[in-house]
Amino acid sequence: MATSQQQIDFINQYSGAASKVGQAQGIPSNYILSQWALETGFGTHFAGTNNLGNVSPGGQVANYSTLGQGLSAYQGALKSEGVQNTPTLYDFANALQKGGYATDPNYANKLQGVFQTVQKDVQTGGGATGAMSTNPNQKIASSSPLEWIKANIGNFGLVVLGAILIIGTLLMTGEQVNIKNIIGSK
C-alpha cells in the first residue's frame, strides 16, 4: 500500500496525542495511532467531532467540544474495555474486540495491516515521535523517549564494552593507543 500525504499528515498531526494517551494507558503509542488511523481512515472520516477513537457511549457516536475531551473519553473507553498495559498489538486488538469496543470480527487483522502502514510511514520519515515498535508483537514498557533509552541501554552498553575490550587488547599487546584516533578527532 502506497503511503499517501494524507497518511503522513495524519501521523504527524496525532502522534503527540497518541504518545500522551499511550503513556497514560501503558500502551505503545503506535498501537493507539494505528487504531485511530483504522477508525478514521487516516482522518478521512470521523464519526464524531474530536473523536479519534470513534467512542460510542450507549451505542451513539459522541461529539466533543475539544480534542482533549475526546481523548479523555477515549481513555475512559480503553479503561472500561480493560486494555491497559497490553504488551502486544495482538493483545491490544483482542482486548478491544473481547470488550465490545470493536465489533468487527476481523478487527485485529485490520489493525495489524494499518499498524504496518503506520510503521512504514514512521520509518521512511513520515513523522511520529516517541518510541515506535517496528514489531507488532514486541513488548514495550512505555512510549516515552526516556523509556526507550532505558529499554535499549543494553545495546549501547555492548558498544561501550566492545570499545573497552579493543582498547584493553591494544594496551595489553603493547600497541600505543591514541583515543583520538580510535573515536575520531575533530
Residue frames as qw, qx, qy, qz and C-alpha x, y, z in Angstrom:
[[0.000, 0.891, 0.454, 0.000, 0.00, 0.00, 0.00],
 [0.421, 0.436, -0.021, 0.795, 1.49, 3.30, -1.05],
 [0.285, -0.505, -0.446, 0.682, 1.85, 5.96, 1.55],
 [0.155, 0.783, 0.394, 0.456, -0.26, 9.00, 0.86],
 [0.158, 0.384, -0.245, 0.876, 0.44, 12.52, 2.01],
 [0.591, -0.522, -0.117, -0.604, -2.81, 12.31, 3.96],
 [0.891, -0.283, -0.334, 0.121, -1.49, 9.32, 5.92],
 [0.569, 0.137, -0.298, 0.753, 1.74, 11.14, 6.70],
 [0.146, -0.483, 0.050, -0.862, -0.17, 14.28, 7.72],
 [0.762, -0.488, -0.256, -0.340, -2.43, 12.20, 9.99],
 [0.833, -0.162, -0.344, 0.402, 0.57, 10.61, 11.69],
 [0.347, 0.267, -0.208, 0.875, 2.29, 13.96, 12.15],
 [0.336, -0.522, -0.084, -0.779, -0.86, 15.61, 13.48],
 [0.784, -0.462, -0.088, -0.405, -1.86, 12.96, 16.00],
 [0.756, 0.139, -0.556, 0.318, 1.36, 11.20, 17.06],
 [0.063, 0.354, -0.498, 0.789, 1.88, 13.54, 20.03],
 [0.662, -0.262, 0.134, -0.689, -1.64, 12.88, 21.32],
 [0.922, 0.014, -0.369, -0.117, -1.17, 9.13, 20.80],
 [0.505, 0.296, -0.605, 0.540, 2.06, 9.30, 22.79],
 [0.248, -0.331, 0.425, -0.805, 0.34, 11.03, 25.72],
 [0.841, -0.142, -0.022, -0.521, -2.56, 8.58, 25.74],
 [0.845, 0.183, -0.495, 0.086, -0.22, 5.63, 25.33],
 [0.266, 0.346, -0.626, 0.646, 1.92, 6.72, 28.22],
 [0.471, -0.268, 0.335, -0.771, -1.13, 7.19, 30.44],
 [0.900, -0.006, -0.007, -0.436, -2.56, 3.79, 29.50],
 [0.541, -0.427, 0.717, 0.099, 0.63, 1.72, 29.33],
 [0.777, 0.449, 0.437, 0.063, 0.09, 1.07, 25.63],
 [0.468, -0.140, 0.385, 0.784, 2.66, 1.81, 22.91],
 [0.230, 0.585, 0.079, -0.774, 1.67, 4.98, 21.09],
 [0.199, 0.259, -0.694, -0.641, 1.89, 3.35, 17.67],
 [0.006, 0.320, 0.947, -0.008, -0.85, 0.89, 18.66],
 [0.122, 0.664, 0.483, -0.557, -3.11, 3.81, 19.53],
 [0.153, 0.545, -0.318, -0.760, -2.16, 5.80, 16.44],
 [0.072, 0.035, -0.901, -0.427, -2.85, 2.71, 14.32],
 [0.069, 0.499, 0.840, -0.200, -6.26, 2.27, 15.91],
 [0.156, 0.688, 0.188, -0.683, -7.14, 5.91, 15.30],
 [0.119, 0.381, -0.608, -0.687, -5.98, 5.56, 11.69],
 [0.023, -0.196, -0.959, -0.201, -8.18, 2.48, 11.28],
 [0.065, 0.601, 0.684, -0.407, -11.17, 4.12, 12.96],
 [0.172, 0.784, 0.108, -0.586, -10.95, 7.31, 10.88],
 [0.759, 0.539, 0.265, 0.251, -9.44, 6.07, 7.61],
 [0.562, -0.039, 0.010, 0.826, -6.31, 8.13, 8.37],
 [0.032, -0.421, -0.210, 0.882, -8.51, 11.14, 9.06],
 [0.101, -0.107, -0.610, -0.779, -10.83, 10.83, 6.04],
 [0.516, -0.475, -0.477, -0.530, -13.97, 10.07, 8.06],
 [0.012, 0.116, -0.688, 0.716, -14.65, 10.95, 11.65],
 [0.277, -0.492, -0.810, -0.159, -17.82, 9.51, 13.14],
 [0.324, -0.864, -0.367, 0.119, -17.93, 12.30, 15.72],
 [0.180, 0.895, -0.166, 0.373, -16.30, 15.66, 16.33],
 [0.065, -0.692, 0.621, -0.362, -12.90, 15.42, 18.09],
 [0.859, -0.194, 0.381, -0.284, -13.47, 11.67, 18.41],
 [0.236, 0.597, -0.732, -0.228, -10.40, 9.88, 17.04],
 [0.122, -0.131, 0.978, -0.111, -11.35, 6.52, 18.52],
 [0.477, -0.217, -0.545, -0.654, -14.99, 6.75, 17.42],
 [0.006, 0.065, 0.816, -0.574, -16.07, 6.38, 21.04],
 [0.437, -0.297, -0.516, -0.674, -19.74, 5.45, 21.15],
 [0.115, -0.008, 0.773, -0.623, -21.15, 5.53, 24.69],
 [0.514, 0.343, 0.561, -0.551, -24.54, 3.86, 24.75],
 [0.581, 0.356, 0.679, 0.275, -24.19, 2.95, 21.08],
 [0.282, 0.935, 0.213, 0.020, -24.24, 6.58, 19.96],
 [0.646, 0.247, -0.037, 0.721, -21.13, 8.11, 18.42],
 [0.320, -0.802, -0.284, 0.417, -20.17, 11.09, 20.57],
 [0.373, 0.741, 0.026, 0.557, -19.12, 14.62, 19.66],
 [0.594, -0.530, -0.252, 0.551, -16.66, 16.51, 21.85],
 [0.072, 0.989, 0.073, -0.108, -16.01, 20.24, 22.05],
 [0.014, 0.837, -0.539, -0.089, -12.24, 19.78, 22.13],
 [0.707, 0.328, -0.626, 0.024, -9.74, 17.11, 21.17],
 [0.013, 0.342, -0.754, 0.560, -8.76, 16.93, 24.86],
 [0.662, -0.043, 0.387, -0.641, -12.32, 15.97, 25.80],
 [0.866, 0.299, -0.275, -0.293, -12.36, 13.37, 23.05],
 [0.475, 0.411, -0.733, 0.260, -9.06, 11.92, 24.24],
 [0.294, -0.254, 0.670, -0.632, -10.37, 11.74, 27.82],
 [0.830, 0.104, 0.152, -0.527, -13.44, 9.84, 26.61],
 [0.760, 0.406, -0.503, -0.063, -11.20, 7.52, 24.58],
 [0.163, 0.390, -0.790, 0.443, -9.04, 6.81, 27.63],
 [0.564, -0.108, 0.504, -0.645, -12.17, 6.08, 29.62],
 [0.884, 0.251, -0.135, -0.372, -13.32, 3.65, 26.93],
 [0.560, 0.432, -0.689, 0.158, -9.94, 1.91, 26.98],
 [0.154, -0.302, 0.743, -0.577, -10.14, 1.56, 30.76],
 [0.736, 0.032, 0.325, -0.593, -13.65, 0.12, 30.60],
 [0.875, 0.346, -0.274, -0.199, -12.51, -2.41, 27.98],
 [0.811, -0.491, 0.304, 0.097, -9.51, -3.45, 30.09],
 [0.809, 0.519, -0.029, 0.275, -6.81, -2.84, 27.51],
 [0.157, -0.914, 0.363, -0.090, -4.28, -1.07, 29.74],
 [0.334, -0.609, 0.717, 0.055, -0.78, -2.50, 29.66],
 [0.929, 0.287, 0.224, -0.068, -1.47, -4.88, 26.78],
 [0.509, -0.561, 0.471, 0.452, 2.03, -5.96, 25.78],
 [0.328, -0.010, 0.714, 0.619, 1.47, -6.70, 22.08],
 [0.336, 0.126, -0.283, -0.889, -0.63, -5.30, 19.25],
 [0.448, -0.161, -0.831, -0.288, -2.41, -8.64, 19.07],
 [0.261, -0.369, -0.750, 0.483, -3.30, -8.44, 22.78],
 [0.095, 0.281, 0.129, -0.946, -4.45, -4.82, 22.34],
 [0.410, 0.040, -0.511, -0.754, -6.69, -5.63, 19.36],
 [0.446, -0.238, -0.859, -0.079, -8.13, -8.74, 21.00],
 [0.142, -0.345, -0.621, 0.689, -8.88, -6.87, 24.22],
 [0.261, 0.205, -0.084, -0.939, -10.73, -4.25, 22.18],
 [0.486, -0.037, -0.691, -0.534, -12.67, -6.97, 20.41],
 [0.397, -0.256, -0.857, 0.207, -13.45, -9.02, 23.53],
 [0.066, -0.317, -0.482, 0.814, -14.54, -5.93, 25.44],
 [0.286, 0.713, 0.639, -0.042, -17.01, -4.98, 22.73],
 [0.052, -0.703, 0.124, 0.698, -15.19, -1.79, 21.66],
 [0.231, 0.393, -0.648, -0.610, -14.56, -3.30, 18.26],
 [0.762, 0.155, 0.463, -0.426, -17.38, -5.42, 16.85],
 [0.665, 0.570, -0.400, -0.268, -15.79, -6.35, 13.52],
 [0.955, -0.221, 0.193, 0.043, -14.62, -9.99, 13.73],
 [0.791, 0.361, 0.017, 0.494, -11.61, -9.07, 11.54],
 [0.147, -0.984, 0.037, -0.094, -10.67, -6.05, 13.65],
 [0.659, -0.586, 0.365, 0.298, -7.37, -7.50, 14.87],
 [0.697, 0.196, 0.464, 0.509, -6.25, -8.32, 11.32],
 [0.265, 0.859, 0.251, 0.359, -7.28, -4.91, 10.02],
 [0.358, -0.923, 0.134, 0.047, -5.49, -3.17, 12.89],
 [0.733, -0.318, 0.417, 0.434, -2.34, -5.16, 12.15],
 [0.571, 0.507, 0.404, 0.504, -2.48, -4.03, 8.49],
 [0.013, 0.960, 0.089, 0.265, -2.87, -0.37, 9.46],
 [0.627, -0.710, 0.227, 0.227, -0.08, -0.79, 12.00],
 [0.740, 0.029, 0.393, 0.545, 2.27, -1.90, 9.20],
 [0.324, 0.761, 0.277, 0.489, 1.36, 1.21, 7.19],
 [0.320, -0.943, 0.035, -0.084, 1.95, 3.47, 10.19],
 [0.743, -0.466, 0.306, 0.369, 5.31, 1.80, 10.82],
 [0.649, 0.347, 0.363, 0.571, 6.35, 2.22, 7.20],
 [0.093, 0.906, 0.169, 0.378, 5.43, 5.91, 7.32],
 [0.524, -0.835, 0.152, 0.073, 7.39, 6.38, 10.54],
 [0.782, -0.246, 0.371, 0.436, 10.45, 4.53, 9.24],
 [0.543, 0.440, 0.372, 0.611, 10.53, 6.45, 5.96],
 [0.234, -0.050, -0.114, 0.964, 10.43, 9.81, 7.71],
 [0.183, -0.579, -0.593, -0.528, 6.70, 10.31, 7.56],
 [0.280, -0.612, 0.163, -0.722, 6.63, 11.52, 11.12],
 [0.822, -0.478, -0.258, -0.172, 5.51, 10.41, 14.54],
 [0.096, 0.646, -0.593, 0.472, 7.63, 10.85, 17.58],
 [0.723, -0.405, 0.412, -0.379, 8.29, 8.69, 20.60],
 [0.234, -0.313, 0.913, 0.115, 9.46, 5.12, 20.75],
 [0.772, 0.280, -0.111, -0.559, 7.80, 3.21, 17.98],
 [0.640, -0.183, 0.745, 0.044, 7.97, -0.56, 17.91],
 [0.387, 0.416, -0.580, -0.583, 8.63, -1.99, 14.46],
 [0.261, -0.033, -0.963, -0.062, 7.45, -5.40, 15.62],
 [0.541, -0.412, -0.190, -0.709, 3.73, -5.62, 16.46],
 [0.859, -0.349, -0.372, -0.049, 4.42, -8.45, 18.91],
 [0.478, 0.247, -0.467, 0.702, 7.35, -6.77, 20.67],
 [0.447, -0.743, -0.469, 0.168, 6.63, -5.87, 24.26],
 [0.267, 0.483, -0.110, 0.826, 7.23, -2.21, 25.05],
 [0.318, -0.413, -0.637, 0.567, 7.03, -0.83, 28.57],
 [0.040, 0.783, 0.282, -0.552, 6.25, 2.73, 27.55],
 [0.575, 0.649, 0.335, 0.370, 6.18, 5.04, 24.57],
 [0.128, -0.978, 0.088, 0.137, 8.27, 7.85, 26.03],
 [0.565, 0.688, -0.404, 0.210, 11.78, 8.55, 24.71],
 [0.244, -0.627, 0.644, -0.365, 13.23, 8.08, 28.20],
 [0.847, -0.093, 0.462, -0.245, 11.64, 4.63, 28.47],
 [0.846, 0.523, -0.102, 0.025, 13.02, 3.77, 25.01],
 [0.230, 0.733, -0.568, 0.295, 16.51, 4.75, 26.17],
 [0.545, -0.427, 0.625, -0.360, 16.10, 2.65, 29.31],
 [0.925, 0.159, 0.290, -0.188, 14.92, -0.32, 27.24],
 [0.803, 0.562, -0.081, 0.179, 17.79, -0.01, 24.76],
 [0.206, -0.877, 0.428, -0.066, 20.65, 0.97, 27.06],
 [0.837, -0.221, 0.485, 0.121, 21.90, -2.61, 26.88],
 [0.750, 0.564, 0.195, 0.286, 22.67, -2.13, 23.18],
 [0.124, 0.924, -0.236, 0.274, 24.67, 0.99, 23.98],
 [0.626, -0.636, 0.448, -0.061, 26.41, -0.88, 26.78],
 [0.908, 0.112, 0.338, 0.221, 27.55, -3.53, 24.31],
 [0.520, 0.778, -0.027, 0.352, 29.13, -0.88, 22.10],
 [0.217, -0.865, 0.372, -0.259, 30.97, 0.62, 25.06],
 [0.828, -0.354, 0.435, 0.018, 32.06, -2.83, 26.23],
 [0.847, 0.414, 0.188, 0.274, 33.36, -3.60, 22.75],
 [0.274, 0.872, -0.194, 0.357, 35.37, -0.38, 22.69],
 [0.501, -0.727, 0.436, -0.176, 36.83, -1.12, 26.12],
 [0.917, -0.077, 0.373, 0.122, 37.82, -4.62, 25.02],
 [0.696, 0.630, 0.041, 0.341, 39.52, -3.30, 21.88],
 [0.006, 0.882, -0.315, 0.352, 41.42, -0.63, 23.82],
 [0.713, -0.545, 0.424, -0.119, 42.34, -3.16, 26.52],
 [0.931, 0.178, 0.243, 0.206, 43.61, -5.62, 23.92],
 [0.501, 0.763, -0.109, 0.394, 45.72, -2.94, 22.25],
 [0.274, -0.828, 0.382, -0.305, 47.17, -1.88, 25.60],
 [0.849, -0.340, 0.403, -0.029, 47.96, -5.46, 26.58],
 [0.871, 0.341, 0.186, 0.300, 49.73, -6.10, 23.27],
 [0.522, -0.414, 0.109, 0.738, 51.91, -3.07, 23.77],
 [0.304, 0.559, 0.443, 0.631, 50.38, -1.07, 20.96],
 [0.091, -0.158, -0.230, 0.956, 50.30, 2.65, 21.53],
 [0.047, 0.659, 0.746, 0.088, 46.71, 3.78, 21.88],
 [0.018, -0.044, 0.002, 0.999, 45.64, 7.24, 20.87],
 [0.242, 0.498, 0.741, -0.379, 41.99, 7.64, 21.86],
 [0.301, 0.630, -0.047, -0.715, 41.51, 10.48, 19.36],
 [0.208, 0.322, -0.774, -0.505, 42.45, 8.12, 16.53],
 [0.052, 0.197, 0.976, -0.070, 40.06, 5.43, 17.77],
 [0.171, 0.654, 0.648, -0.352, 37.00, 7.65, 18.19],
 [0.382, 0.658, 0.380, 0.526, 37.92, 10.18, 15.54],
 [0.318, -0.373, -0.190, 0.851, 39.34, 13.62, 16.09],
 [0.209, 0.852, 0.466, 0.111, 37.53, 16.83, 15.32]]
